[in-house]
Amino acid sequence: MKVRKILAMGATATLSVLTLAACGNKGASGHKGELNLMESAEMPTLDPSIATDNVSMTALSNTYSGIYRIGKDAKPKNELATKTTESKDGLHWTFDLRHGTKWSNGDTVTAQDFVYSWQRTNNPKTGSQYAYLFEGVKNADAVQNGKMKPSALGVKAVGKYKLSVTLSKPIPYFKLLLGFPSFFPQDKKAVDKYGKKYGQTSATQVYNGPFKVEGYKGTNSKWNWTKNNTYWDKKNVKLNKINFQVVKENSTQLNMYNSKKADMTQLTGDQVAQYKNNKNYIYRPGSSAAYLELNGNKVPAFKNQKIRAALSYAVSRSQLTNNILQDGSKPAKTFTPAKLAKDPKTGEDFAKEAEVKGALTQNLTKAKQLLKEGEQEAGISDLKFTLMADDTDTGKKNAEFLQSEFQKLPGVKVTVDNVPYKTRLTRSASHNFQSVITLWGADYNDPYTFALFTSDGTYNDGQWKNATYDQNVKDSAGKNALNKEARFKNLVTADQTLVKDYGVLPLYTGSFAGSGPFLQRPYVKGIIYNSAGINWNYKYAYVK
């Protein structure tokens, strides 16, 4: 999930901070079945075909039901599915669905709702950035490229409550995808009724999950979830209401906790050192990456590999994580974070195998030399560009630090442009930037979720191109899809190629999109957290 993931997922992924607050100052007794959550960014949409960020994806995953729901330890559990049948070659899947489940408007949820949703997401007219996740579903690429009609997609309803899916190649992480919002059903009646307004407010959407969204108007900073009484498993939903408010300042969030108005707050900067020995301190690891994208079509000098490398060597990633962020984030050694996957033969961590020694360490002498050579090759004398980042506290810290590091190089001038999160997503997707700090969170527990930068990749916002990278990513999803060892090596090589060519500049991994260090009161129970995919599952949350 671009954190844009973020998040969504991350799922362009958000630098979203999640905080739970009590209803009043009376502790657990004041909750009365309600919690208040705070986000550091606005929610862009409630349209499952359009959503890409962590805030929207978290809302959709808690207000919708798909074939599976991702439970504890990232295990897919039956949600609307009652039975799954998979062919030996992994290409044919059949799902028996629960009978009589309802949308919040009273419509029955059927297999056709999945067919319609998948076709809508893959239809190029919809403009879904997450349609790429359907790679491997029969005819998905042809549909997305406009070469075939959406009806050619490898999904069909067999009666009212049976869904049949045909793949063009095995997808090792297919079950995890089916618990992701992009694969959830949609009610065609609602889409037709609301038209362009569909999912842009809480009133122009319908829900079939544990909660419903209320009070969301598209641009406002407050909304809530209420218990969905049409949900098939409502007896296991303990909370009646969850209220949301956007608060971008980390200090304000901590003040809410200390004044007993908040039950959980994410810590940043020197807050971590101050509170890490507190009995209510919790560290939630995240499979996320922060990186800098350089748009060579806006700044031609960025097409020069030596200039990209010079900028990378100018950055002390350890200083950024240890002295500036101080939130448990780790300096990037690869693009793909650690502890996401292991070598199927040796058990070695993916990130350790993929590491290119010294490529992401600071070396100002080397940076200055490469910059001089690169500028001569590019025919320029002084490098000037604008750095776009979120207008959150952390976004500002990241941008100011990079500006300072880059300007240690002779003649380099960087202008910082901090913008609202939603603006960053829009401008990144339309390639309307010179450089941008992007955040990506894993959509599922597999390194392929970080293989973002193929020449035609949806999230290759800087439009970097490399044939070796493209081929390895293609082989991992094609001829080697069922060869675990060969597939793993393909993805390791792709990650190394990206780093060696400085297609993007990896910065750090870990603590964002709702992950990292928290303070949480002990009476908040039942929240399911996963480091990859949809991080937060509130279906079973309660206050004891």
C-alpha positions in Angstrom: 0.0 0.0 0.0 1.4 3.3 -1.0 1.7 5.3 2.2 1.0 8.0 0.2 1.5 3.2 2.7 -0.8 3.2 2.2 0.0 2.9 4.5 -2.4 1.9 2.2 -1.6 -0.4 3.0 -0.1 1.6 2.4 -1.4 2.1 0.3 0.7 5.7 -2.3 0.8 4.8 1.1 0.1 7.5 4.4 2.3 8.8 7.0 -0.7 8.1 9.2 -0.5 8.3 13.0 -3.3 6.4 14.8 -4.5 7.3 18.2 -7.4 6.0 20.3 -9.0 8.4 22.7 -11.6 7.9 25.4 -14.9 9.6 25.6 -14.2 11.9 28.4 -11.7 11.9 31.3 -13.2 9.0 33.4 -11.0 6.2 32.0 -12.6 2.9 30.8 -16.0 3.6 32.4 -16.4 6.7 30.2 -16.2 4.8 26.9 -19.6 3.2 26.9 -18.8 1.2 23.8 -17.1 4.1 22.0 -13.5 5.0 21.1 -12.1 8.1 19.4 -9.3 7.6 16.9 -7.1 10.3 15.5 -5.4 10.4 12.1 -2.6 12.6 11.0 -4.0 12.9 7.5 -7.4 13.3 5.9 -9.3 10.4 4.3 -9.3 10.8 0.5 -12.0 8.3 -0.5 -14.3 5.4 0.4 -14.3 4.0 -3.2 -12.6 0.5 -3.0 -11.6 0.9 -6.7 -9.9 4.2 -6.1 -8.4 4.0 -2.6 -4.6 3.7 -2.3 -3.8 5.2 1.1 -3.7 3.8 4.6 -6.5 5.9 6.0 -9.0 5.0 3.3 -7.8 1.3 3.3 -8.2 1.0 7.0 -11.7 2.4 6.8 -12.7 0.1 4.0 -11.3 -3.0 5.6 -13.4 -2.3 8.7 -16.6 -1.3 7.0 -16.5 -3.9 4.2 -16.4 -7.7 4.1 -14.5 -9.6 1.4 -13.9 -13.3 0.8 -11.4 -13.4 3.7 -10.6 -11.1 6.6 -6.9 -10.9 7.6 -6.7 -12.0 11.2 -3.9 -12.4 13.7 -0.4 -13.1 12.4 -1.6 -12.0 8.9 -3.6 -15.2 8.5 -6.6 -15.0 6.0 -9.8 -16.2 7.8 -13.1 -17.0 6.1 -15.3 -13.9 6.0 -17.9 -14.2 3.2 -16.4 -17.5 2.1 -17.6 -20.7 3.7 -15.6 -23.0 1.4 -12.6 -22.6 -0.9 -11.6 -25.0 -3.6 -8.2 -24.7 -5.4 -7.0 -26.7 -8.4 -3.7 -28.6 -8.2 -2.1 -26.2 -10.7 -3.2 -23.2 -8.7 -5.1 -21.6 -11.6 -8.7 -22.3 -10.8 -10.4 -21.2 -7.5 -14.0 -21.6 -6.4 -15.5 -19.8 -3.4 -18.8 -20.8 -1.8 -20.2 -17.6 -0.2 -22.4 -17.1 2.9 -26.1 -16.9 2.1 -28.3 -13.9 2.9 -25.6 -11.4 3.9 -26.7 -7.7 3.4 -25.4 -4.3 2.4 -26.4 -1.5 4.7 -29.1 -0.4 2.2 -30.7 -3.8 2.5 -29.4 -5.3 -0.8 -28.2 -8.9 -0.7 -24.5 -9.5 -1.2 -24.0 -12.0 -4.0 -21.2 -13.5 -6.1 -22.1 -11.0 -8.8 -21.1 -8.1 -6.5 -17.5 -9.5 -6.6 -17.7 -9.9 -10.4 -18.9 -6.3 -10.8 -16.3 -4.9 -8.4 -13.3 -6.7 -10.0 -14.5 -5.7 -13.5 -15.0 -2.1 -12.4 -11.5 -1.9 -10.8 -9.8 -3.3 -13.8 -11.7 -1.2 -16.3 -9.3 1.5 -17.4 -12.1 4.1 -17.4 -12.2 3.8 -13.6 -8.6 4.9 -13.2 -7.7 2.5 -10.4 -4.1 2.7 -9.3 -4.4 -0.6 -7.5 -5.6 -2.6 -10.5 -2.1 -3.8 -10.8 -2.7 -6.1 -7.9 -4.9 -8.2 -10.2 -1.9 -9.2 -12.3 -2.2 -13.0 -12.7 -6.0 -13.0 -12.9 -6.9 -14.2 -16.4 -7.0 -11.3 -18.9 -6.4 -8.6 -16.3 -3.5 -7.0 -18.2 -5.5 -6.9 -21.4 -8.5 -5.4 -19.7 -6.5 -2.8 -18.0 -4.8 -1.9 -21.3 -8.2 -1.6 -23.1 -7.5 -4.5 -25.3 -10.3 -6.6 -23.9 -13.6 -5.8 -22.3 -14.0 -6.0 -18.5 -16.3 -9.0 -19.0 -13.3 -11.0 -20.2 -11.7 -10.9 -16.8 -11.2 -14.3 -15.2 -14.0 -14.1 -12.7 -17.7 -15.2 -12.9 -20.7 -15.9 -10.7 -21.9 -19.5 -10.7 -25.4 -18.9 -9.3 -26.0 -16.4 -6.5 -23.5 -17.6 -3.9 -20.6 -19.2 -5.8 -17.6 -17.3 -7.3 -15.3 -18.8 -9.8 -11.8 -17.3 -10.5 -9.4 -18.3 -13.2 -5.7 -17.2 -13.1 -3.3 -17.0 -16.0 -0.5 -18.0 -13.6 -0.2 -19.0 -10.0 -0.2 -16.2 -7.5 1.6 -17.4 -4.3 0.0 -14.8 -2.1 -3.5 -14.9 -3.7 -5.4 -15.6 -0.4 -3.8 -12.5 1.2 -4.9 -10.4 -1.8 -8.5 -11.6 -1.3 -8.5 -10.0 2.2 -7.5 -6.6 0.7 -10.1 -3.9 -0.1 -9.3 -3.8 -3.8 -10.8 -7.3 -4.0 -13.9 -6.6 -2.0 -17.4 -6.7 -3.5 -19.3 -3.6 -4.6 -23.0 -3.0 -4.9 -23.7 -1.9 -8.5 -27.0 -0.3 -7.5 -25.1 2.1 -5.2 -22.5 2.9 -7.9 -25.2 3.6 -10.5 -27.2 5.6 -8.0 -24.4 7.9 -6.8 -22.4 8.1 -10.0 -19.3 10.4 -9.7 -20.1 11.0 -6.0 -19.8 7.3 -5.2 -17.6 6.8 -2.2 -16.7 10.5 -2.0 -18.8 10.9 1.2 -20.1 8.5 3.8 -23.7 9.1 2.5 -22.8 8.0 -1.0 -21.5 4.6 0.0 -23.0 1.4 1.3 -21.3 -1.1 3.7 -21.4 -4.8 4.4 -18.7 -5.0 7.1 -18.5 -4.6 10.9 -19.0 -0.8 10.8 -20.5 1.9 8.7 -18.9 5.3 8.0 -20.9 8.5 9.0 -20.1 12.2 8.8 -17.4 11.9 6.1 -17.9 14.7 3.5 -14.8 14.2 1.4 -12.6 17.0 2.8 -13.5 17.3 6.4 -11.4 16.4 9.4 -14.0 14.5 11.4 -16.0 11.4 10.8 -17.0 8.2 12.6 -17.7 4.5 12.3 -20.9 3.1 13.8 -21.7 -0.5 14.3 -23.4 -2.0 11.2 -26.5 -3.8 12.3 -26.9 -5.5 8.9 -23.4 -7.1 9.3 -23.7 -10.9 9.2 -21.4 -11.3 12.3 -22.6 -8.3 14.3 -22.8 -10.3 17.6 -19.0 -10.3 17.7 -18.6 -6.6 17.2 -18.3 -5.0 20.6 -17.9 -1.3 19.9 -20.9 0.8 19.0 -19.0 3.7 17.6 -15.5 4.9 16.7 -15.0 8.7 16.2 -12.2 10.1 14.1 -10.5 13.4 14.0 -7.5 14.6 12.0 -4.7 15.9 14.2 -1.4 16.5 12.5 0.7 17.7 15.5 2.5 14.9 17.4 2.7 17.0 20.6 -1.1 17.5 20.6 -1.7 13.7 20.3 0.6 13.1 23.3 -1.1 15.8 25.3 -4.4 14.0 24.8 -2.9 10.8 26.2 -1.4 12.6 29.2 -4.6 14.4 30.0 -6.5 11.0 30.0 -8.4 11.9 26.9 -6.5 9.4 24.8 -6.1 5.7 25.2 -3.3 5.3 22.7 -0.8 7.6 21.0 2.0 7.0 18.6 5.3 8.4 19.8 7.8 10.3 17.6 11.2 12.0 18.1 12.4 12.6 21.6 9.0 11.3 22.9 10.3 7.7 22.5 13.3 8.2 24.7 11.1 9.9 27.3 8.5 7.1 27.4 10.2 3.9 26.3 10.4 2.6 29.8 6.7 3.4 30.5 4.7 0.3 31.4 2.2 1.2 28.7 4.8 1.4 26.0 4.3 -0.9 22.9 6.3 -1.2 19.8 4.4 -2.4 16.7 6.8 -3.3 13.9 6.0 -2.1 10.3 6.9 -3.5 6.9 7.2 -0.1 5.4 9.7 2.0 3.4 10.4 5.7 3.1 12.2 6.7 -0.1 12.9 9.7 -2.4 11.6 9.6 -5.9 13.4 11.7 -8.5 11.5 12.7 -11.6 13.8 12.9 -14.6 11.1 14.2 -16.9 10.8 17.3 -14.7 14.5 17.6 -13.9 16.6 16.2 -16.8 19.7 16.0 -14.6 18.0 13.2 -12.6 18.3 11.0 -15.6 22.0 10.9 -14.9 22.9 7.9 -12.6 25.9 9.7 -11.1 23.8 12.6 -10.0 21.2 10.3 -8.4 24.0 8.4 -6.7 25.6 11.7 -5.5 22.4 12.7 -3.8 22.2 9.3 -2.1 25.7 9.4 -0.8 25.1 12.8 0.6 22.5 11.5 3.1 23.3 10.1 6.6 20.4 7.7 7.1 21.6 6.8 10.6 21.5 10.5 11.6 18.0 10.8 10.2 16.6 7.8 12.1 18.7 8.2 15.3 18.7 12.0 15.8 15.8 13.4 13.8 13.0 10.8 13.8 14.0 8.8 17.0 10.9 6.6 16.6 12.4 3.2 16.1 12.8 3.5 12.3 15.9 1.9 10.8 18.3 3.2 8.2 17.5 1.6 4.8 20.0 -1.0 3.7 17.8 -2.2 0.8 14.5 -1.0 -0.6 12.5 -4.0 0.8 12.3 -3.9 4.6 13.7 -6.7 6.8 11.6 -9.5 8.3 9.1 -9.6 5.4 10.3 -12.8 3.8 13.0 -15.5 4.1 15.0 -17.4 1.5 13.1 -20.7 0.9 16.4 -22.6 0.7 18.6 -21.0 3.4 16.2 -19.2 5.6 18.2 -16.0 5.2 16.2 -12.8 5.5 15.4 -11.2 2.1 16.8 -7.8 3.1 20.1 -9.3 4.2 20.5 -11.1 0.9 19.5 -8.1 -1.1 21.8 -5.6 0.6 24.4 -3.9 -1.6 27.2 -3.1 0.8 28.0 0.5 1.1 25.5 1.7 -1.5 23.2 3.5 1.0 25.9 4.9 3.4 27.0 8.5 3.6 30.2 9.4 1.7 30.5 13.1 1.1 33.8 12.8 -0.8 32.3 10.3 -3.2 29.1 12.3 -3.5 31.0 15.5 -4.5 33.1 13.6 -7.1 30.0 11.9 -8.6 28.1 15.2 -8.7 30.9 16.9 -10.5 31.2 14.1 -13.1 27.4 13.8 -13.4 26.9 17.6 -13.9 29.6 17.6 -16.6 27.8 14.7 -18.4 24.4 16.4 -18.0 25.8 19.8 -19.2 24.8 21.7 -16.0 26.7 23.6 -13.4 24.3 24.0 -10.5 21.6 21.5 -9.5 18.4 23.1 -8.3 15.1 21.3 -7.6 12.0 21.3 -5.4 11.4 18.6 -2.7 7.8 17.8 -2.0 6.7 16.2 1.2 3.7 15.9 3.6 2.8 18.8 5.8 2.8 16.6 8.9 5.4 17.0 11.6 7.4 14.0 10.3 7.0 15.1 6.7 8.5 18.4 7.6 11.4 16.9 9.5 12.2 14.5 6.7 12.2 17.3 4.1 14.2 19.8 6.2 16.8 17.1 6.9 17.2 16.1 3.3 17.4 19.7 2.2 20.3 20.3 4.6 22.1 17.1 3.5 21.8 17.8 -0.2 22.9 21.4 0.2 26.2 20.2 1.6 27.1 19.5 -2.1 28.6 22.3 -4.1 26.0 24.4 -6.0 23.0 22.3 -4.9 19.9 24.3 -4.0 16.7 22.6 -2.7 13.4 24.2 -2.1 11.0 22.4 0.2 7.3 22.2 -0.6 5.2 20.7 2.2 1.7 19.9 1.0 -1.4 18.2 2.4 -1.2 14.4 2.2 -4.0 14.2 -0.4 -2.3 16.7 -2.6 1.0 14.7 -2.5 -0.9 11.6 -3.6 -2.5 13.4 -6.5 0.6 15.2 -7.7 2.7 12.0 -7.3 0.3 9.9 -9.4 0.2 12.6 -12.1 4.0 12.9 -12.1 3.6 16.6 -11.2 6.7 16.9 -9.0 10.5 17.2 -9.2 11.3 15.1 -6.2 9.0 13.7 -3.5 9.4 11.7 -0.3 7.1 8.7 -0.7 6.1 6.1 1.9 5.1 2.6 1.0 3.7 -0.1 3.2 3.5 -3.8 2.3 0.1 -4.9 0.9 0.9 -8.5 1.9 3.7 -10.5 3.4 5.8 -11.1 0.2 8.7 -9.1 -1.3 6.8 -8.8 -4.6 4.7 -6.1 -2.9 7.8 -3.9 -3.1 8.5 -4.6 -6.8 7.0 -1.2 -7.7 9.3 0.2 -10.3 8.8 -1.6 -13.6 8.8 0.7 -16.6 5.0 0.6 -16.7 4.5 0.3 -12.9 1.5 2.2 -11.5 3.5 3.5 -8.6 6.7 4.3 -10.6 6.0 8.0 -10.1 9.5 9.1 -11.0 9.3 7.0 -14.2 12.7 5.4 -13.8 13.4 2.6 -16.3 15.8 -0.4 -16.2 15.5 -3.5 -18.4 17.3 -5.8 -15.9 14.8 -4.8 -13.1 11.9 -5.3 -15.4 12.9 -8.7 -16.5 13.5 -10.0 -13.0 10.2 -8.8 -11.7 8.5 -10.3 -14.8 10.2 -13.7 -14.3 9.3 -13.7 -10.6 5.6 -13.4 -11.5 5.8 -15.5 -14.6 8.0 -18.5 -15.4 9.3 -18.8 -11.9 6.1 -18.2 -10.0 6.0 -21.8 -8.7 9.8 -22.1 -8.3 10.2 -20.6 -4.8 14.0 -20.4 -4.9 14.2 -18.9 -8.4 11.4 -16.5 -7.7 13.2 -15.3 -4.5 16.4 -14.8 -6.4 14.6 -12.8 -9.1 13.2 -10.4 -6.5 16.6 -10.1 -4.7 18.2 -9.2 -8.0 15.5 -6.6 -8.8 16.0 -5.0 -5.4 19.8 -4.8 -5.9 19.4 -3.4 -9.4 17.1 -0.6 -8.1 19.6 0.3 -5.4 22.7 0.1 -7.6 21.1 2.4 -10.2 19.6 4.7 -7.6 16.2 4.4 -9.3 14.8 5.7 -6.0 16.8 6.6 -2.9 15.7 4.4 0.0 15.8 6.3 3.3 14.5 4.3 6.2 12.1 1.5 7.1 9.7 0.9 10.0 7.8 3.4 12.0 5.0 5.0 10.1 1.6 4.2 8.7 0.4 3.4 12.2 3.4 1.3 13.1 6.2 1.9 15.6 6.2 3.0 19.2 3.0 3.6 21.1 1.6 4.3 24.5 -1.6 2.3 25.0 -3.8 2.0 28.1 -4.2 -1.6 29.3 -8.0 -1.6 29.1 -8.0 -1.2 25.3 -8.4 -4.8 24.1 -9.0 -6.9 21.0 -7.3 -4.8 18.3 -5.6 -7.0 15.7 -2.4 -5.5 14.3 -0.4 -6.8 11.4 2.9 -5.3 10.1 1.9 -5.8 6.4 -1.3 -5.3 4.5 -4.1 -3.8 6.4 -2.5 -3.0 9.7 -5.6 -2.4 11.9 -8.5 -4.7 12.4 -11.1 -3.3 14.9 -13.8 -6.0 14.5 -13.0 -7.5 17.8 -11.9 -4.3 19.7 -13.4 -3.5 23.0 -12.8 -1.6 26.2 -12.5 -3.8 29.3 
